[in-house]
């Protein structure tokens, strides 16, 4: 059973992709629910949302053209625990090709590394090189409080600026 349901529909402007649900998110059934997580404050601060949303309002972002999924749908907790439930990168790719969002934003290097099959040290923050049949991809600094040492607003702002410019 999925710990958090996908929030996907056709032709979204953006899909946020996490590694797996944190334990609090899984318990509450809301994406990015831990109070120490910067996600909701950040997407508002960079202009992706017109107001500050709360985690329980995540389904309302579909109205803004923003969806959610995770690389690991069955695990929960810290990455080292959650990922024991397995990752199906091929299923994720199939989902993205089916729904055709204009942009995909991995909310951590870890989530991107699971998709690309490369170590996190080989993953750069920001816009990724384009692939012919695939939406534009961004890798963002993790908003998790556990990743505070690697926090950077820059890739989040780059994503917001790209959305505002209407490119790709």
Backbone bond lengths (Angstrom), bond angles and torsions (degrees), N, CA, C in turn:
res aa  C-N    CA-C-N  psi(-1)  N-CA   C-N-CA  omega(-1)  CA-C   N-CA-C  phi
1 X - - - 1.453 - - 1.531 109.82 -
2 X 1.345 116.26 137.07 1.457 120.69 178.66 1.524 109.95 -68.92
3 X 1.340 115.67 137.46 1.466 120.28 179.79 1.525 111.67 -73.14
4 X 1.330 116.70 -35.67 1.462 122.50 174.36 1.522 107.26 -132.79
5 X 1.329 117.97 132.84 1.462 119.36 179.72 1.525 110.61 -70.13
6 X 1.331 115.67 143.95 1.458 119.26 171.75 1.518 108.82 -60.15
7 X 1.308 115.50 145.76 1.463 122.03 170.89 1.526 105.29 -118.17
8 X 1.323 115.03 85.16 1.461 120.93 -174.48 1.521 109.98 -132.91
9 X 1.313 114.80 148.02 1.460 122.06 171.20 1.523 106.37 -154.74
10 X 1.291 116.58 169.57 1.463 120.82 -177.81 1.525 111.54 -64.38
11 X 1.339 114.54 145.52 1.466 123.87 169.95 1.527 115.34 59.18
12 X 1.314 117.43 38.12 1.460 119.94 173.81 1.526 110.03 -67.84
13 X 1.315 115.90 152.25 1.470 120.41 173.79 1.515 110.31 -70.23
14 X 1.349 116.08 -33.17 1.456 120.90 -170.34 1.523 110.01 -158.05
15 X 1.331 115.90 139.56 1.466 121.65 170.74 1.526 107.78 -123.32
16 X 1.336 115.83 123.11 1.457 121.41 173.17 1.524 108.08 -85.01
17 X 1.329 115.68 134.60 1.461 121.78 -177.08 1.520 109.25 -125.36
18 X 1.322 116.11 113.51 1.451 121.03 176.92 1.515 111.33 -93.84
19 X 1.315 115.94 174.93 1.451 120.66 175.20 1.521 109.23 -72.83
20 X 1.323 116.42 -57.72 1.471 123.66 178.49 1.524 106.98 -162.20
21 X 1.303 116.27 163.58 1.461 120.27 177.66 1.521 110.22 -64.26
22 X 1.323 116.42 134.88 1.453 119.33 168.91 1.523 107.97 -68.00
23 X 1.312 117.32 164.19 1.462 119.66 -177.39 1.522 112.08 -61.06
24 X 1.322 117.30 -42.74 1.469 119.64 179.83 1.530 110.41 -65.09
25 X 1.323 117.22 -41.43 1.464 120.42 177.72 1.524 111.11 -60.82
26 X 1.319 116.66 -43.89 1.467 120.61 178.67 1.522 110.87 -63.75
27 X 1.333 116.10 -42.29 1.468 120.05 -179.19 1.529 111.93 -64.11
28 X 1.341 116.28 -40.46 1.465 120.66 -176.93 1.527 113.16 -89.24
29 X 1.350 116.16 -20.44 1.460 119.63 -176.90 1.516 113.86 77.68
30 X 1.356 116.73 26.78 1.460 122.26 -178.49 1.528 109.28 -128.61
31 X 1.297 117.19 135.68 1.465 120.87 176.67 1.532 110.74 -66.28
32 X 1.334 116.19 140.32 1.471 124.15 174.62 1.535 111.42 52.38
33 X 1.327 116.19 51.20 1.471 121.73 -171.55 1.521 115.19 -87.82
34 X 1.320 119.00 -17.04 1.460 119.47 -177.85 1.534 109.77 -66.81
35 X 1.332 117.77 133.43 1.470 120.01 -177.82 1.533 113.78 -59.38
36 X 1.330 118.17 -24.58 1.457 120.97 179.07 1.522 113.47 -83.03
37 X 1.322 117.77 -4.68 1.455 121.37 -179.66 1.528 109.19 -80.03
38 X 1.337 116.04 133.30 1.467 122.22 -176.59 1.528 113.54 -83.95
39 X 1.316 118.33 -4.14 1.463 121.45 -169.84 1.525 113.26 -50.35
40 X 1.317 117.83 -58.25 1.464 121.23 -172.82 1.523 112.19 -65.72
41 X 1.331 117.05 -39.82 1.473 120.24 177.43 1.527 110.34 -65.27
42 X 1.334 115.64 -39.25 1.457 120.24 -176.06 1.522 112.23 -68.92
43 X 1.331 117.56 -46.18 1.474 117.51 -177.23 1.530 110.82 -65.07
44 X 1.323 116.38 -27.51 1.466 118.26 174.89 1.528 110.52 -76.31
45 X 1.328 117.06 -44.54 1.471 121.43 -177.27 1.528 112.38 -60.07
46 X 1.338 117.81 -36.14 1.469 120.04 -178.64 1.527 112.24 -87.93
47 X 1.329 116.90 -2.94 1.462 120.11 174.89 1.515 115.79 93.01
48 X 1.324 118.05 15.72 1.464 119.76 177.73 1.526 112.31 -77.63
49 X 1.322 116.68 -22.79 1.460 121.33 176.78 1.529 108.88 -128.21
50 X 1.330 117.10 148.82 1.466 120.04 -177.83 1.525 113.93 -76.10
51 X 1.332 116.66 -13.78 1.460 120.96 178.45 1.524 107.84 -150.31
52 X 1.313 115.69 170.40 1.460 120.91 177.67 1.528 108.90 -79.60
53 X 1.314 116.20 113.24 1.465 121.82 176.07 1.516 109.35 -88.86
54 X 1.316 115.89 157.45 1.459 123.29 175.41 1.527 108.50 -104.07
55 X 1.327 117.71 155.61 1.468 120.04 -177.07 1.529 114.62 -52.23
56 X 1.319 118.15 -37.39 1.462 119.29 -178.83 1.528 112.97 -68.68
57 X 1.329 117.50 -9.87 1.465 122.25 179.56 1.532 112.55 -96.06
58 X 1.325 118.00 12.13 1.466 119.97 -172.47 1.522 113.07 -55.74
59 X 1.331 118.23 -33.49 1.471 119.02 -179.02 1.528 111.91 -66.18
60 X 1.322 117.93 -24.51 1.465 121.86 179.51 1.525 112.19 -66.83
61 X 1.335 117.41 -20.78 1.456 119.18 -179.27 1.523 112.51 -69.83
62 X 1.335 117.84 -18.85 1.469 119.36 173.41 1.526 110.18 -57.08
63 X 1.339 116.98 -35.25 1.467 120.93 178.42 1.529 112.02 -65.63
64 X 1.336 116.95 -20.61 1.468 122.24 177.06 1.526 111.41 -95.10
65 X 1.339 116.26 2.53 1.464 120.41 -178.89 1.512 113.13 81.28
66 X 1.343 117.42 24.90 1.463 122.40 -177.37 1.527 109.09 -119.89
67 X 1.330 115.95 127.69 1.457 121.70 179.09 1.515 111.94 -119.01
68 X 1.341 114.83 177.46 1.467 121.84 -176.52 1.523 110.78 -141.47
69 X 1.323 115.24 145.43 1.461 123.02 167.32 1.527 107.20 -159.42
70 X 1.328 115.14 177.36 1.475 121.95 177.29 1.518 109.01 -134.84
71 X 1.309 116.52 155.25 1.465 120.88 175.66 1.523 111.00 -68.78
72 X 1.318 117.20 -37.58 1.463 122.73 177.55 1.524 106.99 -111.08
73 X 1.317 116.51 109.17 1.464 120.40 -175.04 1.528 112.98 -88.27
74 X 1.321 118.27 -16.59 1.464 119.78 -173.07 1.517 114.79 -105.86
75 X 1.323 117.07 -18.29 1.458 120.14 -179.59 1.516 111.10 -93.06
76 X 1.330 115.48 164.77 1.460 121.21 176.09 1.517 109.16 -150.95
77 X 1.316 115.75 154.27 1.457 121.31 179.84 1.516 110.98 110.39
78 X 1.316 115.48 -162.08 1.462 120.66 175.94 1.527 108.32 -63.35
79 X 1.339 116.73 153.33 1.465 120.18 -175.56 1.521 113.24 -50.80
80 X 1.344 117.56 -44.36 1.462 120.04 -175.57 1.530 111.74 -63.39
81 X 1.342 117.22 -23.75 1.465 121.06 176.51 1.527 110.53 -90.05
82 X 1.314 116.05 -49.96 1.470 121.91 -173.46 1.521 112.62 -61.42
83 X 1.329 116.45 -39.99 1.459 119.44 -173.33 1.521 113.63 -71.56
84 X 1.320 117.35 -10.21 1.465 120.33 174.18 1.526 110.64 -61.99
85 X 1.341 117.10 -22.37 1.467 122.02 179.46 1.531 112.07 -76.33
86 X 1.337 117.36 -11.22 1.458 121.10 175.81 1.518 114.48 98.30
87 X 1.318 114.57 153.72 1.459 123.97 179.53 1.520 107.49 -128.06
88 X 1.320 116.73 135.59 1.462 121.62 177.36 1.526 108.17 -120.32
89 X 1.340 115.80 85.53 1.464 120.96 -177.14 1.527 111.09 -63.45
90 X 1.322 118.03 -34.33 1.466 120.66 179.22 1.535 110.75 -65.05
91 X 1.322 117.11 -40.31 1.469 120.59 178.31 1.535 110.19 -65.53
92 X 1.333 116.20 -38.65 1.464 119.88 177.36 1.533 109.74 -61.89
93 X 1.325 117.06 -47.87 1.471 120.80 179.76 1.527 110.66 -58.82
94 X 1.314 116.81 -43.70 1.468 121.41 178.84 1.528 110.72 -59.98
95 X 1.338 116.29 -42.19 1.468 121.10 177.67 1.522 111.26 -60.13
96 X 1.330 116.29 -44.62 1.462 119.79 -178.21 1.527 111.06 -67.73
97 X 1.327 117.36 -37.93 1.463 119.85 177.25 1.530 110.91 -68.28
98 X 1.315 117.01 -32.74 1.464 120.61 178.70 1.528 111.44 -70.16
99 X 1.342 117.94 -45.78 1.465 121.59 -175.48 1.521 113.95 -86.93
100 X 1.335 117.33 -21.12 1.465 122.85 176.24 1.533 115.33 52.05
101 X 1.342 117.42 54.41 1.473 116.93 173.15 1.525 109.00 -66.10
102 X 1.314 117.64 157.19 1.470 120.41 178.73 1.523 111.89 -76.14
103 X 1.353 115.90 -29.59 1.460 120.36 178.82 1.519 109.19 -141.94
104 X 1.321 114.06 148.44 1.463 122.59 173.89 1.519 106.08 -121.44
105 X 1.327 116.69 132.66 1.464 120.44 178.85 1.524 108.74 -125.83
106 X 1.333 115.35 109.62 1.466 120.23 173.86 1.520 107.24 -74.92
107 X 1.327 117.24 128.77 1.459 119.89 -175.59 1.523 113.18 -89.02
108 X 1.320 116.08 20.33 1.464 121.50 171.25 1.526 108.65 -170.24
109 X 1.313 114.79 157.94 1.467 119.08 173.19 1.526 110.50 -63.23
110 X 1.335 116.90 -33.69 1.467 120.65 -179.70 1.521 110.46 -61.67
111 X 1.329 117.60 -47.41 1.465 120.71 178.98 1.527 110.25 -58.78
112 X 1.333 116.97 -44.29 1.465 120.62 178.80 1.520 111.27 -64.80
113 X 1.321 117.24 -38.95 1.474 119.75 -178.81 1.525 110.79 -64.83
114 X 1.323 117.49 -33.11 1.464 121.03 177.58 1.525 110.57 -66.74
115 X 1.311 116.93 -36.81 1.460 120.71 177.93 1.528 111.35 -72.83
116 X 1.325 116.50 -49.56 1.460 120.93 -175.53 1.526 113.57 -78.21
117 X 1.328 117.22 -15.23 1.461 120.08 -178.83 1.519 112.52 68.93
118 X 1.336 116.20 32.64 1.465 121.81 179.22 1.521 108.40 -127.32
119 X 1.327 117.37 156.09 1.477 118.95 177.49 1.526 110.93 -65.77
120 X 1.316 115.90 154.52 1.463 119.96 -178.83 1.521 111.72 -59.33
121 X 1.319 117.88 -30.02 1.467 120.88 179.85 1.528 111.63 -66.48
122 X 1.328 117.69 -19.24 1.465 121.88 179.34 1.531 112.26 -94.25
123 X 1.331 115.97 3.29 1.465 120.98 -178.08 1.524 109.07 -104.46
124 X 1.320 116.60 127.08 1.466 121.69 177.59 1.526 109.37 -95.64
125 X 1.315 116.11 147.60 1.459 120.35 173.69 1.523 109.46 -74.07
126 X 1.327 115.98 153.74 1.458 121.03 177.25 1.514 112.58 100.94
127 X 1.330 114.71 -165.28 1.468 121.25 -178.40 1.519 110.06 -67.23
128 X 1.314 115.46 137.48 1.454 121.81 -178.71 1.528 110.21 -96.93
129 X 1.340 117.16 159.58 1.466 119.29 177.12 1.534 110.33 -57.95
130 X 1.329 117.34 139.28 1.470 120.43 -177.00 1.531 112.50 -68.37
131 X 1.333 113.76 152.35 1.462 122.13 171.71 1.524 106.23 -121.10
132 X 1.321 116.31 139.43 1.465 121.36 -171.64 1.520 114.95 -48.97
133 X 1.311 118.30 -52.26 1.463 121.44 -171.47 1.520 113.26 -101.17
134 X 1.321 116.54 22.44 1.456 119.04 -170.02 1.519 111.02 -130.87
135 X 1.326 117.68 149.01 1.473 120.60 177.56 1.540 111.52 -61.88
136 X 1.326 115.32 165.40 1.467 120.62 173.88 1.528 108.02 -63.55
137 X 1.334 115.97 138.22 1.463 121.48 -177.02 1.524 109.70 -119.97
138 X 1.333 114.97 134.82 1.455 122.79 174.53 1.522 108.25 -122.24
139 X 1.332 115.69 146.57 1.461 121.42 172.12 1.524 106.42 -115.59
140 X 1.320 115.07 124.89 1.459 122.28 -175.94 1.519 110.78 -107.52
141 X 1.310 116.14 154.74 1.464 120.50 172.59 1.524 107.49 -66.95
142 X 1.302 116.95 138.55 1.459 120.94 -178.10 1.527 111.08 -60.99
143 X 1.350 116.74 130.81 1.466 119.46 177.59 1.530 112.91 -82.28
144 X 1.323 117.07 -2.81 1.461 121.25 -178.17 1.523 111.25 -63.10
145 X 1.315 115.61 139.89 1.458 119.86 175.35 1.516 111.74 -60.15
146 X 1.328 117.04 -28.39 1.464 121.16 179.27 1.526 112.08 -68.96
147 X 1.334 117.33 -15.86 1.465 121.20 -178.59 1.525 111.65 -109.83
148 X 1.317 117.55 24.46 1.464 121.49 -174.88 1.517 113.83 -55.67
149 X 1.322 117.35 -33.62 1.460 120.60 -177.78 1.517 113.82 -65.20
150 X 1.336 117.31 -21.20 1.460 121.48 -178.77 1.529 111.97 -109.10
151 X 1.338 117.14 14.57 1.451 120.62 -174.92 1.516 112.50 -67.92
152 X 1.329 115.82 137.79 1.454 122.53 173.83 1.526 108.28 -150.64
153 X 1.296 117.03 129.17 1.455 121.96 176.77 1.531 111.23 -78.41
154 X 1.320 117.17 -22.71 1.465 122.37 -173.02 1.535 113.96 -50.71
155 X 1.342 121.12 -52.00 1.467 118.26 -177.96 1.535 113.10 -66.36
156 X 1.327 117.07 -29.36 1.462 120.86 176.17 1.528 110.01 -66.34
157 X 1.332 116.12 -41.86 1.462 119.89 178.21 1.521 110.62 -67.96
158 X 1.328 117.29 -38.23 1.465 121.29 177.00 1.539 110.11 -58.70
159 X 1.330 116.76 -43.79 1.459 121.45 177.35 1.529 110.77 -61.58
160 X 1.326 117.21 -48.45 1.467 121.16 -179.54 1.524 111.05 -61.25
161 X 1.328 117.26 -43.04 1.461 120.71 179.34 1.521 110.65 -63.92
162 X 1.324 117.38 -38.45 1.458 121.62 178.32 1.536 110.11 -64.47
163 X 1.317 117.07 -42.46 1.462 120.41 177.77 1.534 111.17 -63.48
164 X 1.321 116.46 -40.75 1.456 120.08 -179.69 1.527 111.53 -67.69
165 X 1.343 116.62 -32.00 1.466 120.47 -178.81 1.520 111.34 -75.46
166 X 1.329 116.50 -19.99 1.457 120.15 178.43 1.514 114.55 77.53
167 X 1.333 118.15 11.12 1.460 119.87 178.35 1.520 109.50 -78.32
168 X 1.302 114.88 156.08 1.475 124.23 178.37 1.490 112.95 39.85
